[in-house]
């Protein structure tokens, strides 16, 4: 069973759990990967998290029931796994911009989120440069923020966090310890619900110790290291996408489920490779591997 088939099995499971919140651990098992990697992969490939996708599909089904007009709102709410009409109405309005009662009015314009089906196309029109590296454990210290992959918020909140850390001097405070690695951006500490995670901007140094710093250990692993050359944050976000949609399907590898991270090497102040806005800006994506 190849990578695309496994993801489609997980998608089928999410579609079948239309009457309740899905078990994301079970969905990850169907995709033959860890819950951590399943969320990471799903968000990169599909553009939203599996929990949000499932909610959109359930509410799309509920909208059809409402438009038919032959069931009570409370019955529809319970059918689709909501504990009360109030919780259902809040979720419905957040997604569609109107209440369930308004959706029942004849002639109301509604929208739907159709089921996803994945078909990976290996384009290969532009080289994706990478190397395989065996890396011992890393002790990382730095500044952290909580974010989520739901709704693509991480793609907005992480760049904003970098901007704020530059503005308030937190990045500069790491300079005494940045060494040969420079700065790292590490995703860790996923919540029990698997929706939120910690993003840490830090340095590889067990000695870095300032008030408010977060600390974590990145376990030893074999990594695929992908090169990113271009302005931030678009270029490195595109490298993440291409790693999952182009490289992994034909590589014989899978994400190991360990921590992955970005590396921003140190460059002299006048070197354009260190300028986030420059076309030659250089960074790397490190993804831990195991054989598929």
C-alpha contacts under 8 A as a table, 3 or more apart, distances in Angstrom:
res1	aa1	res2	aa2	distance
1	X	5	X	6.14
1	X	6	X	6.73
2	X	5	X	5.43
2	X	6	X	6.38
2	X	249	X	7.60
3	X	6	X	5.26
3	X	7	X	6.43
3	X	31	X	7.83
3	X	249	X	5.77
4	X	7	X	5.22
4	X	8	X	6.15
4	X	118	X	6.46
4	X	119	X	6.62
4	X	120	X	6.68
4	X	249	X	7.55
5	X	8	X	5.03
5	X	9	X	6.20
6	X	9	X	5.12
6	X	10	X	6.49
6	X	30	X	6.33
6	X	31	X	4.48
6	X	32	X	6.90
7	X	10	X	5.07
7	X	11	X	6.21
7	X	30	X	7.59
7	X	31	X	5.18
7	X	118	X	7.43
8	X	11	X	4.81
8	X	12	X	6.05
8	X	31	X	7.98
8	X	117	X	6.34
8	X	118	X	6.29
9	X	12	X	5.03
9	X	13	X	6.32
9	X	30	X	6.15
9	X	31	X	6.77
10	X	13	X	5.07
10	X	14	X	6.34
10	X	27	X	4.92
10	X	28	X	6.92
10	X	30	X	5.41
10	X	31	X	5.68
11	X	14	X	5.05
11	X	15	X	6.21
11	X	27	X	7.80
11	X	116	X	7.09
11	X	117	X	7.37
12	X	15	X	5.01
12	X	16	X	6.19
13	X	16	X	5.02
13	X	17	X	6.40
13	X	27	X	6.57
14	X	17	X	5.37
14	X	18	X	7.26
14	X	22	X	6.28
14	X	27	X	7.22
14	X	50	X	7.81
14	X	54	X	5.98
15	X	18	X	5.89
15	X	54	X	7.06
15	X	57	X	7.39
15	X	115	X	7.29
17	X	20	X	5.70
17	X	21	X	6.92
17	X	22	X	5.79
17	X	54	X	7.99
18	X	21	X	7.77
18	X	54	X	7.36
18	X	57	X	7.25
18	X	58	X	5.24
18	X	80	X	6.41
19	X	58	X	7.17
19	X	79	X	5.87
19	X	80	X	4.19
19	X	81	X	5.13
20	X	80	X	6.02
20	X	81	X	4.42
20	X	82	X	7.81
21	X	51	X	7.73
21	X	54	X	7.53
21	X	55	X	7.74
21	X	81	X	6.91
22	X	27	X	7.82
22	X	51	X	7.43
22	X	54	X	7.39
23	X	26	X	5.37
23	X	27	X	6.47
24	X	27	X	4.84
24	X	28	X	6.04
24	X	35	X	6.84
24	X	50	X	7.66
24	X	51	X	7.69
24	X	194	X	7.92
25	X	28	X	5.10
25	X	29	X	6.24
25	X	34	X	7.79
25	X	35	X	5.58
26	X	29	X	4.98
26	X	30	X	6.36
27	X	30	X	5.19
27	X	31	X	6.46
28	X	31	X	4.97
28	X	32	X	6.21
28	X	33	X	5.56
28	X	34	X	5.93
28	X	35	X	5.19
28	X	38	X	5.40
29	X	32	X	4.83
29	X	33	X	5.98
29	X	34	X	7.06
29	X	35	X	7.77
30	X	33	X	7.83
31	X	38	X	7.27
33	X	37	X	6.31
33	X	38	X	6.13
33	X	254	X	7.88
33	X	255	X	7.47
33	X	256	X	7.74
33	X	257	X	7.12
34	X	37	X	5.25
34	X	38	X	6.01
34	X	256	X	7.71
34	X	257	X	5.37
35	X	38	X	4.95
35	X	39	X	6.24
35	X	194	X	7.42
35	X	257	X	7.83
36	X	39	X	5.57
36	X	40	X	6.37
36	X	190	X	7.30
36	X	194	X	7.25
36	X	257	X	6.14
37	X	40	X	4.87
37	X	41	X	5.83
37	X	255	X	6.59
37	X	256	X	7.82
37	X	257	X	5.40
38	X	41	X	5.17
38	X	42	X	5.83
39	X	42	X	5.13
39	X	43	X	6.01
39	X	49	X	6.29
39	X	50	X	6.81
39	X	149	X	7.89
39	X	194	X	7.55
40	X	43	X	5.46
40	X	44	X	6.27
40	X	149	X	7.87
41	X	44	X	5.22
41	X	45	X	6.00
41	X	244	X	6.66
42	X	45	X	5.28
42	X	46	X	5.56
42	X	47	X	7.39
42	X	48	X	7.09
42	X	49	X	6.16
42	X	50	X	6.54
43	X	46	X	5.37
43	X	47	X	4.93
43	X	48	X	4.65
43	X	49	X	4.85
43	X	50	X	7.36
43	X	149	X	6.46
43	X	150	X	7.83
43	X	152	X	7.51
44	X	47	X	5.60
44	X	48	X	7.51
44	X	240	X	7.20
44	X	241	X	5.59
44	X	244	X	7.35
45	X	241	X	6.61
45	X	244	X	7.08
45	X	245	X	6.63
46	X	49	X	7.65
47	X	151	X	7.54
47	X	152	X	6.57
48	X	52	X	6.64
48	X	53	X	6.60
48	X	149	X	6.75
48	X	150	X	5.66
48	X	151	X	5.20
48	X	152	X	5.86
49	X	52	X	5.40
49	X	53	X	6.20
49	X	149	X	5.88
49	X	150	X	4.97
49	X	151	X	6.90
49	X	152	X	7.89
49	X	195	X	7.82
50	X	53	X	4.93
50	X	54	X	6.06
51	X	54	X	5.21
51	X	55	X	6.30
51	X	150	X	7.72
51	X	195	X	7.75
52	X	55	X	5.06
52	X	56	X	6.15
52	X	150	X	6.30
52	X	151	X	7.31
53	X	56	X	5.18
53	X	57	X	6.27
54	X	57	X	5.17
54	X	58	X	6.20
55	X	58	X	5.12
55	X	59	X	6.08
56	X	59	X	5.19
56	X	60	X	5.99
56	X	95	X	7.45
56	X	113	X	6.21
57	X	60	X	5.02
57	X	61	X	6.35
57	X	112	X	7.89
57	X	113	X	5.93
57	X	114	X	6.99
57	X	115	X	6.99
58	X	61	X	5.19
58	X	62	X	6.21
58	X	80	X	6.35
59	X	62	X	4.74
59	X	63	X	6.06
59	X	80	X	7.73
59	X	92	X	6.51
60	X	63	X	5.10
60	X	64	X	6.64
60	X	111	X	7.55
60	X	112	X	5.10
60	X	113	X	6.03
60	X	114	X	7.98
61	X	64	X	5.27
61	X	65	X	6.62
62	X	65	X	5.06
62	X	66	X	6.23
62	X	76	X	6.54
62	X	77	X	7.85
62	X	80	X	7.09
63	X	66	X	5.02
63	X	67	X	6.12
63	X	100	X	7.67
63	X	103	X	7.03
63	X	110	X	7.60
63	X	112	X	7.97
64	X	67	X	5.14
64	X	68	X	6.28
65	X	68	X	5.17
65	X	69	X	6.71
65	X	70	X	7.62
65	X	71	X	7.15
65	X	76	X	7.20
66	X	69	X	5.22
66	X	70	X	7.59
66	X	71	X	7.12
66	X	73	X	7.42
66	X	76	X	7.70
66	X	100	X	6.91
66	X	103	X	6.38
66	X	104	X	5.29
67	X	103	X	6.29
67	X	104	X	4.97
67	X	105	X	7.48
67	X	106	X	7.39
68	X	71	X	7.88
68	X	104	X	7.57
69	X	72	X	7.95
69	X	104	X	6.04
71	X	75	X	6.60
71	X	76	X	6.76
72	X	75	X	5.23
72	X	76	X	6.39
73	X	76	X	5.11
73	X	77	X	6.05
73	X	85	X	6.66
73	X	100	X	7.13
73	X	101	X	7.76
74	X	77	X	5.01
74	X	78	X	6.23
74	X	84	X	6.96
74	X	85	X	5.21
75	X	78	X	5.25
75	X	79	X	6.05
76	X	79	X	4.98
76	X	80	X	6.37
77	X	80	X	5.51
77	X	81	X	6.58
77	X	82	X	5.18
77	X	83	X	7.26
77	X	84	X	6.57
77	X	85	X	5.69
77	X	88	X	5.58
78	X	81	X	5.22
78	X	82	X	5.18
78	X	83	X	6.23
78	X	84	X	7.01
78	X	85	X	7.90
79	X	82	X	7.47
82	X	85	X	7.29
82	X	87	X	6.36
82	X	88	X	5.67
83	X	87	X	6.76
83	X	88	X	7.72
84	X	87	X	5.36
84	X	88	X	6.37
85	X	88	X	5.00
85	X	89	X	5.93
86	X	89	X	5.08
86	X	90	X	6.16
87	X	90	X	5.21
87	X	91	X	6.32
88	X	91	X	5.27
88	X	92	X	5.98
89	X	92	X	5.01
89	X	93	X	6.03
89	X	99	X	5.91
89	X	100	X	6.00
90	X	93	X	5.37
90	X	94	X	6.14
90	X	99	X	7.83
91	X	94	X	5.14
91	X	95	X	6.37
92	X	95	X	5.38
92	X	96	X	5.97
92	X	97	X	7.47
92	X	98	X	7.16
92	X	99	X	6.45
92	X	100	X	6.73
93	X	96	X	5.19
93	X	97	X	4.55
93	X	98	X	4.72
93	X	99	X	5.16
93	X	100	X	7.53
94	X	97	X	5.78
94	X	98	X	7.89
96	X	110	X	7.72
96	X	111	X	7.39
98	X	102	X	6.14
98	X	103	X	6.80
99	X	102	X	5.15
99	X	103	X	6.33
100	X	103	X	4.99
100	X	104	X	6.56
101	X	104	X	5.30
101	X	105	X	7.12
102	X	105	X	5.52
102	X	108	X	7.46
103	X	108	X	6.10
103	X	109	X	7.96
103	X	110	X	7.23
104	X	108	X	7.41
105	X	108	X	5.78
120	X	245	X	6.59
120	X	246	X	7.76
120	X	249	X	7.95
121	X	245	X	7.86
121	X	246	X	7.50
122	X	245	X	7.67
122	X	246	X	5.48
123	X	246	X	7.34
124	X	127	X	6.48
124	X	246	X	7.62
128	X	226	X	7.24
128	X	227	X	7.47
128	X	242	X	7.88
129	X	226	X	5.85
129	X	227	X	5.62
130	X	224	X	6.48
130	X	225	X	5.20
130	X	226	X	4.31
130	X	227	X	6.02
131	X	224	X	5.81
131	X	225	X	5.27
131	X	226	X	6.85
132	X	222	X	7.01
132	X	223	X	5.65
132	X	224	X	4.75
132	X	225	X	6.21
133	X	222	X	5.61
133	X	223	X	5.19
133	X	224	X	6.52
133	X	225	X	7.11
134	X	220	X	7.72
134	X	221	X	5.99
134	X	222	X	4.31
134	X	223	X	6.29
135	X	220	X	5.66
135	X	221	X	5.58
135	X	222	X	6.09
135	X	223	X	7.29
136	X	219	X	7.14
136	X	220	X	4.36
136	X	221	X	6.71
137	X	217	X	6.89
137	X	218	X	5.53
137	X	219	X	4.65
137	X	220	X	4.30
137	X	221	X	7.65
138	X	204	X	6.29
138	X	205	X	7.93
138	X	217	X	5.73
138	X	218	X	5.02
138	X	219	X	6.70
138	X	220	X	7.49
139	X	204	X	5.58
139	X	205	X	5.74
139	X	206	X	5.43
139	X	215	X	7.58
139	X	216	X	6.23
139	X	217	X	4.75
139	X	218	X	6.48
140	X	202	X	6.07
140	X	203	X	5.46
140	X	204	X	4.61
140	X	205	X	5.82
140	X	206	X	6.74
140	X	215	X	5.94
140	X	216	X	5.48
140	X	217	X	6.10
140	X	218	X	7.39
141	X	202	X	5.14
141	X	203	X	5.59
141	X	204	X	6.64
141	X	205	X	6.46
141	X	206	X	6.93
141	X	208	X	6.06
141	X	209	X	7.41
141	X	213	X	6.52
141	X	214	X	5.81
141	X	215	X	4.67
141	X	216	X	6.64
142	X	174	X	7.42
142	X	200	X	6.30
142	X	201	X	5.48
142	X	202	X	3.82
142	X	203	X	6.33
142	X	208	X	7.79
142	X	213	X	5.14
142	X	214	X	5.43
142	X	215	X	6.70
143	X	170	X	7.52
143	X	200	X	5.49
143	X	201	X	5.29
143	X	202	X	6.23
143	X	212	X	7.45
143	X	213	X	5.42
143	X	214	X	5.81
144	X	198	X	6.38
144	X	199	X	5.53
144	X	200	X	4.20
144	X	201	X	6.27
144	X	213	X	7.61
144	X	214	X	6.25
145	X	161	X	7.47
145	X	198	X	5.60
145	X	199	X	5.45
145	X	200	X	6.57
146	X	196	X	6.73
146	X	197	X	5.65
146	X	198	X	4.52
146	X	199	X	6.29
147	X	153	X	7.13
147	X	154	X	5.82
147	X	157	X	6.91
147	X	158	X	7.72
147	X	196	X	5.57
147	X	197	X	5.64
147	X	198	X	6.30
147	X	199	X	7.11
148	X	152	X	7.67
148	X	153	X	6.02
148	X	154	X	5.51
148	X	195	X	5.79
148	X	196	X	4.29
148	X	197	X	5.98
149	X	152	X	5.25
149	X	153	X	5.72
149	X	154	X	5.24
149	X	155	X	7.85
149	X	195	X	6.73
149	X	196	X	6.99
150	X	153	X	6.05
150	X	154	X	7.73
150	X	195	X	6.90
152	X	155	X	5.53
152	X	156	X	7.11
153	X	156	X	5.25
153	X	157	X	5.86
154	X	157	X	5.02
154	X	158	X	5.53
155	X	158	X	5.96
155	X	159	X	6.88
155	X	237	X	7.79
156	X	159	X	5.85
156	X	160	X	6.38
157	X	160	X	4.98
157	X	161	X	6.04
158	X	161	X	4.94
158	X	162	X	6.37
158	X	199	X	7.39
159	X	162	X	5.10
159	X	163	X	6.31
159	X	233	X	6.70
160	X	163	X	5.01
160	X	164	X	6.24
161	X	164	X	5.11
161	X	165	X	6.13
162	X	165	X	5.13
162	X	166	X	6.20
162	X	201	X	7.76
163	X	166	X	5.21
163	X	167	X	6.13
164	X	167	X	4.93
164	X	168	X	6.11
165	X	168	X	5.40
165	X	169	X	6.04
165	X	170	X	4.89
165	X	171	X	5.61
166	X	169	X	5.42
166	X	170	X	6.22
166	X	171	X	5.36
166	X	172	X	7.21
167	X	170	X	7.80
169	X	172	X	5.18
169	X	173	X	6.19
170	X	173	X	5.02
170	X	174	X	6.79
171	X	174	X	5.47
171	X	175	X	7.18
172	X	175	X	5.41
173	X	176	X	7.28
174	X	177	X	5.81
174	X	178	X	6.26
174	X	202	X	7.21
174	X	203	X	6.82
174	X	208	X	7.68
175	X	178	X	5.28
176	X	179	X	7.70
177	X	203	X	6.42
177	X	204	X	7.34
177	X	205	X	6.23
177	X	207	X	7.81
177	X	208	X	6.40
178	X	181	X	6.16
178	X	182	X	4.53
178	X	183	X	6.22
178	X	203	X	5.22
178	X	204	X	6.68
178	X	205	X	7.60
178	X	266	X	7.58
179	X	182	X	5.85
179	X	204	X	7.75
179	X	266	X	7.67
180	X	265	X	7.00
180	X	266	X	6.78
181	X	184	X	7.59
181	X	203	X	7.24
181	X	204	X	6.74
181	X	263	X	7.06
181	X	264	X	7.31
181	X	265	X	5.42
181	X	266	X	6.85
182	X	203	X	6.48
182	X	204	X	7.94
182	X	263	X	7.12
182	X	264	X	5.66
182	X	265	X	4.37
182	X	266	X	4.59
183	X	201	X	6.83
183	X	202	X	5.60
183	X	203	X	5.19
183	X	204	X	7.84
183	X	263	X	5.99
183	X	264	X	5.05
183	X	265	X	6.42
183	X	266	X	7.49
184	X	200	X	7.69
184	X	201	X	5.65
184	X	202	X	5.22
184	X	203	X	5.90
184	X	204	X	7.70
184	X	261	X	6.70
184	X	262	X	5.49
184	X	263	X	4.65
184	X	264	X	6.10
185	X	199	X	6.68
185	X	200	X	5.51
185	X	201	X	4.64
185	X	202	X	6.52
185	X	261	X	5.45
185	X	262	X	4.92
185	X	263	X	6.57
186	X	198	X	8.00
186	X	199	X	5.56
186	X	200	X	5.09
186	X	201	X	6.65
186	X	202	X	7.90
186	X	259	X	7.23
186	X	260	X	6.37
186	X	261	X	4.37
186	X	262	X	6.50
187	X	197	X	6.70
187	X	198	X	5.75
187	X	199	X	4.68
187	X	200	X	6.54
187	X	259	X	6.44
187	X	260	X	6.41
187	X	261	X	6.30
188	X	197	X	5.91
188	X	198	X	5.17
188	X	199	X	6.42
188	X	200	X	7.77
188	X	259	X	6.35
189	X	197	X	5.41
189	X	198	X	5.54
190	X	193	X	8.00
190	X	194	X	5.61
190	X	195	X	7.13
190	X	196	X	5.67
190	X	197	X	4.22
190	X	198	X	6.77
191	X	194	X	4.94
191	X	195	X	6.37
191	X	196	X	5.44
191	X	197	X	6.15
192	X	195	X	7.90
193	X	196	X	7.54
194	X	197	X	7.67
200	X	214	X	7.58
203	X	208	X	7.85
205	X	208	X	5.71
209	X	213	X	6.61
210	X	213	X	5.66
218	X	259	X	6.46
219	X	258	X	7.50
219	X	259	X	7.79
221	X	258	X	7.94
221	X	288	X	5.95
221	X	289	X	7.30
222	X	288	X	5.58
222	X	289	X	5.65
222	X	290	X	7.63
223	X	286	X	5.93
223	X	287	X	5.23
223	X	288	X	4.28
223	X	289	X	5.48
224	X	286	X	5.85
224	X	287	X	5.37
224	X	288	X	6.46
224	X	289	X	6.75
225	X	284	X	6.41
225	X	285	X	5.59
225	X	286	X	4.60
225	X	287	X	6.57
226	X	239	X	7.28
226	X	243	X	7.63
226	X	284	X	5.49
226	X	285	X	5.05
226	X	286	X	6.55
227	X	239	X	7.78
227	X	282	X	7.38
227	X	283	X	6.25
227	X	284	X	4.74
227	X	285	X	6.63
228	X	235	X	6.51
228	X	236	X	5.64
228	X	239	X	6.37
228	X	281	X	7.86
228	X	282	X	5.72
228	X	283	X	5.12
228	X	284	X	5.52
228	X	285	X	7.41
229	X	235	X	6.94
229	X	236	X	7.87
229	X	279	X	6.96
229	X	280	X	5.59
229	X	281	X	5.44
229	X	282	X	4.77
229	X	283	X	6.67
230	X	235	X	5.44
230	X	236	X	7.80
230	X	277	X	7.79
230	X	278	X	6.53
230	X	279	X	4.35
230	X	280	X	5.24
230	X	281	X	5.03
230	X	282	X	6.71
231	X	234	X	6.64
231	X	235	X	5.86
231	X	275	X	8.00
231	X	276	X	5.47
231	X	277	X	4.64
231	X	278	X	5.28
231	X	279	X	5.25
231	X	280	X	7.22
231	X	281	X	5.78
232	X	235	X	5.69
232	X	236	X	6.54
232	X	276	X	5.19
232	X	277	X	6.05
232	X	281	X	7.63
233	X	236	X	5.81
233	X	237	X	6.26
233	X	276	X	7.81
234	X	237	X	5.22
234	X	238	X	6.18
235	X	238	X	5.12
235	X	239	X	6.35
236	X	239	X	4.90
236	X	240	X	6.38
236	X	283	X	7.47
236	X	284	X	7.75
236	X	285	X	7.57
237	X	240	X	5.18
237	X	241	X	6.43
238	X	241	X	4.97
238	X	242	X	6.14
239	X	242	X	5.08
239	X	243	X	6.00
239	X	285	X	7.53
240	X	243	X	5.21
240	X	244	X	6.57
240	X	285	X	7.15
241	X	244	X	5.48
241	X	245	X	6.06
242	X	245	X	5.06
242	X	246	X	5.13
242	X	247	X	6.67
243	X	246	X	5.70
243	X	247	X	4.88
243	X	248	X	6.24
244	X	247	X	6.05
244	X	248	X	5.39
244	X	249	X	7.36
245	X	248	X	6.65
245	X	249	X	6.72
246	X	249	X	6.16
246	X	250	X	7.31
247	X	250	X	5.99
247	X	251	X	5.96
248	X	251	X	5.09
248	X	252	X	7.09
248	X	253	X	6.20
248	X	254	X	6.52
249	X	252	X	7.27
252	X	291	X	6.14
252	X	292	X	5.44
253	X	289	X	6.23
253	X	290	X	5.60
253	X	291	X	4.47
253	X	292	X	4.79
254	X	289	X	5.68
254	X	290	X	5.37
254	X	291	X	5.99
254	X	292	X	5.24
255	X	258	X	7.64
255	X	287	X	6.78
255	X	288	X	5.75
255	X	289	X	4.77
255	X	290	X	6.16
256	X	288	X	5.48
256	X	289	X	4.71
256	X	290	X	5.01
257	X	288	X	7.22
258	X	288	X	6.05
259	X	287	X	7.51
259	X	288	X	6.97
260	X	285	X	7.71
260	X	286	X	5.61
260	X	287	X	4.79
260	X	288	X	6.22
261	X	285	X	6.07
261	X	286	X	5.31
261	X	287	X	6.87
262	X	283	X	7.16
262	X	284	X	5.53
262	X	285	X	4.60
262	X	286	X	6.00
263	X	283	X	5.69
263	X	284	X	5.03
263	X	285	X	6.48
263	X	286	X	7.53
264	X	274	X	7.87
264	X	282	X	7.17
264	X	283	X	4.85
264	X	284	X	6.72
265	X	274	X	7.68
265	X	282	X	7.72
265	X	283	X	6.68
266	X	274	X	7.05
267	X	271	X	6.05
267	X	273	X	6.87
267	X	274	X	5.49
268	X	271	X	5.29
268	X	274	X	7.44
269	X	274	X	7.24
271	X	274	X	5.97
271	X	275	X	7.40
272	X	275	X	5.09
272	X	278	X	6.13
272	X	280	X	6.09
272	X	281	X	6.13
273	X	276	X	7.82
273	X	278	X	7.19
273	X	280	X	5.17
273	X	281	X	3.94
273	X	282	X	5.00
274	X	281	X	5.57
274	X	282	X	6.60
275	X	278	X	5.37
275	X	280	X	7.94
275	X	281	X	5.57
276	X	281	X	5.69
277	X	281	X	7.04
278	X	281	X	5.28
